């Protein structure tokens, strides 16, 4: 009996990123992520109603934020 293990093409990069996340200097930077990047996504979900969607497909979801964040002229 032969056992086949399948790995994603980018699995090596994911493992390296996981290891780097625990290094002392990177760990401090990663902690600030919740104050910067994650905050933007949380705000979008609450204020602009991105928590749920009635749209189907990736293309539809790419257009929605673009229209929401588009400047009003």
C-alpha positions as CSV (number, residue, x, y, z in Angstrom):
1,X,0.0,0.0,0.0
2,X,1.3,3.4,-1.0
3,X,0.4,6.6,0.9
4,X,0.4,9.8,-1.1
5,X,0.9,13.1,0.7
6,X,-0.2,16.2,-1.2
7,X,1.1,19.7,-0.3
8,X,0.0,23.0,-1.6
9,X,2.5,24.9,-3.9
10,X,2.9,27.6,-1.3
11,X,3.0,25.4,1.8
12,X,6.8,26.1,2.3
13,X,6.1,29.8,2.4
14,X,3.3,29.4,4.9
15,X,5.5,27.3,7.2
16,X,8.3,29.9,7.0
17,X,5.9,32.7,7.8
18,X,4.6,30.8,10.8
19,X,8.1,30.3,12.1
20,X,9.0,34.0,11.6
21,X,5.9,35.1,13.5
22,X,7.5,33.7,16.7
23,X,10.9,35.5,16.4
24,X,11.3,38.3,19.0
25,X,11.6,41.3,16.6
26,X,8.9,40.1,14.3
27,X,6.6,39.1,17.2
28,X,6.4,42.8,18.3
29,X,5.5,43.9,14.7
30,X,2.9,41.2,14.4
31,X,1.3,42.4,17.6
32,X,0.8,45.8,16.1
33,X,-1.2,44.2,13.2
34,X,-4.4,44.2,15.2
35,X,-4.1,48.0,15.7
36,X,-3.6,48.8,12.0
37,X,-4.6,46.2,9.5
38,X,-7.2,44.3,11.4
39,X,-8.8,47.5,12.5
40,X,-9.6,48.5,8.9
41,X,-11.3,45.2,8.2
42,X,-13.3,45.3,11.4
43,X,-14.4,48.9,10.6
44,X,-15.4,47.8,7.1
45,X,-17.5,45.0,8.5
46,X,-19.3,47.1,11.0
47,X,-19.8,50.4,9.3
48,X,-20.1,49.5,5.7
49,X,-22.0,46.2,6.1
50,X,-19.4,43.9,4.8
51,X,-20.3,41.3,7.4
52,X,-22.7,39.4,5.0
53,X,-23.2,39.6,1.3
54,X,-26.0,38.6,-1.1
55,X,-23.6,38.6,-4.0
56,X,-22.2,35.5,-5.6
57,X,-18.7,35.3,-7.1
58,X,-15.3,36.8,-6.4
59,X,-15.7,39.5,-9.1
60,X,-18.9,40.8,-7.5
61,X,-17.2,41.1,-4.2
62,X,-14.2,42.9,-5.7
63,X,-16.5,45.6,-7.1
64,X,-18.5,46.2,-3.9
65,X,-15.6,47.6,-1.8
66,X,-14.3,49.7,-4.7
67,X,-17.7,51.4,-5.1
68,X,-18.0,51.8,-1.3
69,X,-14.6,53.5,-0.9
70,X,-14.8,55.5,-4.1
71,X,-14.5,59.2,-3.5
72,X,-17.5,61.3,-4.0
73,X,-16.9,64.0,-6.6
